[in-house]
């Protein structure tokens, strides 16, 4: 599943091509995604101009205007297998190109989603007030996410810290891969109850989350079977993973075999020696 670094990589790759571009028409090849694409969407987007492409959590927000007045936001989620790709309009559609923005400059932006768990939605006005976005926690790389805010959310919580930091109401975008890696860097056992961690450990965890996500973004995201960058090249962060997917392999730091356990229905990888707290 594309996680926050992959989505941010996509945003940065696509933005220069779509910002300022006028939509000639929107093409819906398959409306039944995670939620049905609104049937009125092509009409809303006809002739609109994309003036900004932003990101909130793992949602891409295309701000659209028409004749200098705001129309609203096209909200795109890549789901489990989705990707966005800029192409020339002459290229034939691939089997799973379900939604297309065709621009007046002769290019297409195509959403390719084999599993159809992605989403193409519309919000008039402020996108952040959409029901899927308005109750999300802070962005992990923002100043709003810090040890104090994390401690406040951890108080009296018995849930495992790994599950806690993957809760999008606590902080957005810390998916399974990056939760494993951040907990390793912070030296925290993923099974530890969230409410039992000291402020010092929480400070280390916040710093580790910011570090691992920043590094992943700078390296283009994590290579996964179903994800490639918008230019067709895979990300490279997988080469630097310390724990994820390394069951039984020696820890890079101490040589102890990496263990695997299911926590909150997700595969969890950790070093029992380096992550004692």
C-alpha positions as CSV (number, residue, x, y, z in Angstrom):
1,X,0.0,0.0,0.0
2,X,1.4,3.5,-0.8
3,X,2.2,5.2,2.4
4,X,2.8,8.9,3.2
5,X,6.3,9.1,1.6
6,X,5.0,7.4,-1.6
7,X,2.0,9.8,-1.8
8,X,4.3,12.8,-1.2
9,X,6.7,11.5,-3.8
10,X,3.7,11.3,-6.2
11,X,2.6,14.8,-5.3
12,X,6.0,16.3,-5.9
13,X,6.4,14.5,-9.2
14,X,2.9,15.3,-10.6
15,X,2.5,18.9,-9.3
16,X,4.8,20.7,-11.9
17,X,2.7,19.1,-14.7
18,X,-0.8,19.8,-13.4
19,X,-0.5,23.2,-11.6
20,X,-1.8,25.8,-13.9
21,X,-3.2,23.2,-16.4
22,X,-6.7,23.5,-17.7
23,X,-8.9,20.4,-17.7
24,X,-10.5,19.7,-21.1
25,X,-12.5,16.9,-19.7
26,X,-12.6,14.2,-17.0
27,X,-13.0,10.6,-18.2
28,X,-14.4,7.9,-16.0
29,X,-13.6,4.5,-17.3
30,X,-14.7,2.7,-14.1
31,X,-16.7,4.5,-11.5
32,X,-16.8,1.7,-8.9
33,X,-13.7,2.4,-6.8
34,X,-13.7,2.3,-3.0
35,X,-16.6,4.8,-3.2
36,X,-18.3,5.4,-6.5
37,X,-16.9,8.4,-8.4
38,X,-19.7,11.0,-8.3
39,X,-21.5,11.0,-11.7
40,X,-21.6,14.9,-11.6
41,X,-17.8,15.1,-11.4
42,X,-16.9,15.3,-15.1
43,X,-19.4,18.2,-15.5
44,X,-17.9,20.0,-12.5
45,X,-14.3,19.7,-13.8
46,X,-15.0,20.6,-17.4
47,X,-12.9,23.7,-18.2
48,X,-11.5,24.0,-14.6
49,X,-7.9,25.0,-13.9
50,X,-5.8,23.2,-11.2
51,X,-4.1,26.0,-9.3
52,X,-2.5,23.8,-6.5
53,X,-1.8,20.2,-5.6
54,X,-1.5,19.6,-1.9
55,X,-1.5,16.6,0.4
56,X,-3.3,15.9,3.7
57,X,-2.3,12.5,5.2
58,X,-2.5,10.1,2.2
59,X,-5.0,12.2,0.3
60,X,-4.0,14.3,-2.7
61,X,-6.0,17.6,-2.9
62,X,-6.3,19.2,-6.4
63,X,-7.6,22.8,-5.9
64,X,-9.7,23.7,-8.9
65,X,-10.9,27.1,-10.1
66,X,-13.0,28.4,-12.9
67,X,-12.7,31.9,-14.2
68,X,-10.8,33.0,-11.1
69,X,-13.4,31.7,-8.7
70,X,-12.9,28.6,-6.5
71,X,-14.8,25.5,-7.5
72,X,-13.6,23.2,-4.8
73,X,-11.2,20.3,-4.5
74,X,-10.7,17.0,-6.3
75,X,-9.7,14.5,-3.6
76,X,-7.7,11.5,-4.7
77,X,-6.6,8.5,-2.6
78,X,-4.3,5.8,-4.1
79,X,-5.8,3.0,-2.0
80,X,-3.8,-0.2,-1.9
81,X,-2.4,-0.4,-5.4
82,X,-3.1,3.0,-7.1
83,X,-0.6,5.2,-8.9
84,X,-0.9,8.5,-10.9
85,X,1.0,8.9,-14.1
86,X,1.3,11.7,-16.7
87,X,1.0,10.5,-20.2
88,X,0.4,11.7,-23.7
89,X,-3.3,11.4,-24.6
90,X,-2.5,9.3,-27.7
91,X,-1.3,6.4,-25.6
92,X,-4.1,3.7,-25.2
93,X,-5.6,3.2,-21.8
94,X,-4.3,0.4,-19.7
95,X,-6.8,-2.1,-18.3
96,X,-7.0,-0.4,-14.9
97,X,-6.8,3.3,-15.9
98,X,-10.1,4.1,-14.1
99,X,-10.0,7.9,-14.0
100,X,-8.4,10.4,-16.3
101,X,-7.9,14.1,-16.3
102,X,-7.4,15.2,-19.9
103,X,-5.8,18.6,-20.2
104,X,-5.9,21.2,-23.0
105,X,-2.1,20.9,-23.5
106,X,-2.5,17.4,-24.8
107,X,-1.5,15.4,-21.7
108,X,-3.4,13.1,-19.4
109,X,-3.2,12.4,-15.7
110,X,-4.3,8.8,-15.3
111,X,-5.2,7.0,-12.1
112,X,-4.2,3.3,-12.4
113,X,-5.7,1.1,-9.7
114,X,-5.8,-2.7,-10.2
115,X,-7.5,-3.4,-6.9
116,X,-9.9,-0.4,-7.1
117,X,-9.5,0.5,-3.4
118,X,-8.6,4.1,-4.3
119,X,-11.0,7.0,-4.3
120,X,-11.8,10.0,-6.4
121,X,-14.0,12.4,-4.5
122,X,-15.2,16.0,-4.6
123,X,-15.5,18.7,-1.9
124,X,-16.8,22.1,-2.6
125,X,-14.9,24.7,-0.6
126,X,-12.4,23.7,2.1
127,X,-11.2,20.2,1.4
128,X,-10.1,19.8,5.0
129,X,-13.8,19.8,6.1
130,X,-14.5,16.7,4.1
131,X,-15.7,13.9,6.5
132,X,-12.7,11.8,5.7
133,X,-10.2,14.6,6.5
134,X,-11.7,16.8,9.2
135,X,-10.9,14.5,12.2
136,X,-7.4,13.5,11.2
137,X,-4.5,14.0,13.6
138,X,-1.5,16.3,12.9
139,X,0.9,15.8,10.0
140,X,4.0,13.9,11.3
141,X,6.5,16.4,9.9
142,X,4.7,19.4,11.3
143,X,5.4,21.2,14.6
144,X,2.0,20.2,15.8
145,X,3.2,16.7,16.2
146,X,5.6,16.6,19.1
147,X,6.3,14.7,22.3
148,X,3.8,16.8,24.3
149,X,0.9,16.0,21.9
150,X,1.9,12.4,21.7
151,X,2.1,12.1,25.5
152,X,-1.3,13.6,25.8
153,X,-2.8,11.0,23.4
154,X,-0.9,8.2,25.2
155,X,-2.2,8.9,28.7
156,X,-3.9,5.8,30.3
157,X,-3.8,4.0,27.0
158,X,-3.1,0.2,27.2
159,X,-2.9,-0.3,23.5
160,X,0.5,-1.2,22.0
161,X,2.5,1.8,21.0
162,X,2.8,0.5,17.5
163,X,-1.0,0.5,17.1
164,X,-1.2,3.9,18.7
165,X,1.1,5.7,16.3
166,X,-0.6,4.0,13.4
167,X,-3.9,5.6,14.5
168,X,-4.7,8.5,12.1
169,X,-6.4,10.4,14.8
170,X,-3.1,10.5,16.8
171,X,-0.8,11.3,13.8
172,X,-1.4,10.7,10.1
173,X,0.7,8.8,7.7
174,X,2.7,6.5,10.0
175,X,1.9,3.2,8.2
176,X,3.2,-0.2,9.0
177,X,6.6,0.0,7.4
178,X,7.5,3.3,8.9
179,X,6.1,2.5,12.4
180,X,8.4,-0.6,12.5
181,X,11.4,1.5,11.5
182,X,10.7,4.4,13.8
183,X,10.2,2.2,16.8
184,X,13.6,0.5,16.0
185,X,15.4,3.8,15.8
186,X,13.8,4.9,19.1
187,X,14.7,1.6,20.8
188,X,11.1,0.9,21.8
189,X,9.5,-2.5,21.9
190,X,6.4,-2.3,19.6
191,X,4.3,-4.3,22.2
192,X,4.9,-1.7,25.0
193,X,1.7,-0.1,26.2
194,X,1.4,3.5,25.0
195,X,0.6,4.8,28.4
196,X,3.8,3.3,29.9
197,X,6.3,5.3,27.9
198,X,8.3,8.1,29.5
199,X,8.5,11.6,28.0
200,X,12.1,10.9,27.1
201,X,11.1,7.8,25.1
202,X,8.3,9.7,23.5
203,X,10.7,12.4,22.5
204,X,12.9,9.8,20.9
205,X,10.0,8.3,19.1
206,X,8.8,11.6,17.7
207,X,12.3,12.3,16.4
208,X,12.5,8.8,14.9
209,X,9.2,9.2,13.1
210,X,10.2,12.5,11.6
211,X,13.6,11.1,10.6
212,X,12.4,7.9,8.9
213,X,9.6,9.7,7.0
214,X,11.9,12.5,5.9
215,X,14.5,10.0,4.7
216,X,11.9,7.9,2.9
217,X,10.6,11.0,1.1
218,X,14.0,12.2,0.1
219,X,14.8,8.7,-1.4
220,X,11.5,8.4,-3.3
221,X,9.4,6.2,-1.0
222,X,9.6,2.5,-0.4
223,X,9.6,-0.1,-3.1
224,X,6.5,-2.3,-2.8
225,X,5.1,-4.8,-5.3
226,X,2.2,-2.6,-6.2
227,X,3.8,0.9,-6.1
228,X,6.1,2.7,-8.6
229,X,6.9,6.3,-8.7
230,X,5.1,8.5,-11.2
231,X,8.1,8.2,-13.6
232,X,7.9,4.5,-13.5
233,X,11.0,3.9,-11.3
234,X,10.7,2.2,-7.9
235,X,11.6,4.0,-4.7
236,X,14.8,3.0,-2.9
237,X,14.1,3.3,0.8
238,X,13.7,-0.5,1.1
239,X,17.5,-0.8,0.8
240,X,17.9,0.9,4.1
241,X,15.2,-0.9,6.2
242,X,16.4,-2.1,9.6
243,X,13.5,-4.4,10.6
244,X,10.6,-4.6,8.1
245,X,10.5,-7.8,6.2
246,X,13.7,-9.1,7.7
247,X,12.4,-11.9,9.9
248,X,15.3,-14.1,11.1
249,X,18.0,-11.9,9.6
250,X,20.6,-10.4,11.9
251,X,20.0,-6.9,13.3
252,X,22.3,-4.4,11.6
253,X,23.3,-3.0,15.0
254,X,23.7,-6.1,17.3
255,X,23.4,-9.2,15.2
256,X,20.3,-10.6,17.0
257,X,17.8,-12.2,14.7
258,X,14.9,-10.0,13.8
259,X,11.6,-11.3,15.2
260,X,8.1,-11.1,13.7
261,X,4.8,-10.9,15.5
262,X,1.3,-9.9,14.7
263,X,0.2,-6.7,16.6
264,X,-3.2,-5.3,15.7
265,X,-3.6,-7.6,12.8
266,X,-0.4,-6.2,11.2
267,X,3.0,-7.9,10.8
268,X,5.5,-6.4,13.2
269,X,9.2,-6.7,13.0
270,X,11.6,-5.8,15.8
271,X,15.0,-6.6,17.4
272,X,14.5,-8.0,21.0
273,X,17.8,-6.7,22.1
274,X,17.9,-3.2,20.7
275,X,14.2,-2.6,21.4
276,X,14.0,-3.4,25.1
277,X,12.0,-0.4,26.4
